[in-house]
Amino acid sequence: MNALATLIDTVVQIYIYLLIASALISWLTALNIINVRHRAVYLVLNFLYRVTEPVLRPIRRIIPSIGGIDISPIILIIALHFVRQLIVDNLRGL
C-alpha cells in the first residue's frame, strides 16, 4: 500500500505543477509576453488547457472571477492538497 500512496502523491503533485504552469502561462499570454502563434508554444498551451480546463470549469461556474482574477486554480490546489493528505495518510496507515 505504501507504493500506491507514493504513486497517488506523485500524480497529484505533478497535476499541481501543471495547474501552476497553466496559470502562469495564462498571465504571460494576457500580457502579450508569449507569442501564441508559435507552434511549440501553441502545443504546450493546448496540452495545459486540455489537462486543466475540465477540472477548473466546474469551479469557475460556482466561483466567478474576483476583480478579473481567476482564483479557481488556487481553490483546486487547496482541494488537491486536502484530498492527497486524506488518501495518502489513510493508505500509509494500513
N, C-alpha and C positions, 0 to 999 in steps of 0.2 A: 504493500500500500504506500510505502514511502516513495517509490518510484513514480506512482501515479500522482501523488501530491506534488512532487517536484515538476512533473510534466505540466500539470494544471497551472502551477505557479509561473512557470516559464512562458507558457502560452498567453496567460493574462498579462504578464509584464511586457511581452512583445506587442500585444494589442494596445497597451497603454502608450508605448513608444510611438506606434503608428498614429494614435489619436493626437499626440503632441505634435508630431511631424505634420499631420494634416492641418492642425490649427495654425502652426507657424507658416506653412506654405500658403494658406488662405490669406493670411495677413500680408505676406510678401506679394501675392498676386493682386490684392486690392490696392497696394501702394505702387503697382507697376514696376516692381523691382525684378520680378521674374518674367521672362518672355514665354508666355504660354503657347506661342506658335511654334516653338522649337519642339521637334519630335520627341526627344528624350524627356524633356520637361513634361510634355503632354502625357507621355506614358506613365510617368511617376504620379502625376496629378490624377490621371484616370484610375490607376491602381488604388491610390489612397481614398479616392471618392467611392469606389465600389466596395472597399473594405469597411469604411467607417460610416458612410451615409445610411445604410439600412438600420443601423443601431441608433444613430443620432436623430433620425427623422421622427420617431415617436416622442422622444424627449422634447424636440423643438415644437411639436404640436401642443404639448402640455405647458411648457415654459417658453414664452416668446423671448425675443431679444430684449435686453435691457439697455436702453440708450444706444442701440445699434451694435451692442456687444453680445455675441452669442456665447452663453455660458453652458450650453449643453455638453461640450466636451469635459468641462470641469465636473459637472454632475455625474457623467458617465464614469469618469476616472475614480471619483469617490465611491460610486456604487461598485465598480470592479474591485477596488481595494477591499471593500467590506465583504463581498462575495468570495474573493480569493482567500481572505483570512478565515472566513467561516468554513469553506470547503477544505482548505489545506490543513487547518488545525484539527478538524474532525478526522481527516484521513491519516494524519500522522499520529493521532491519538489511538488509533486502532491497533 
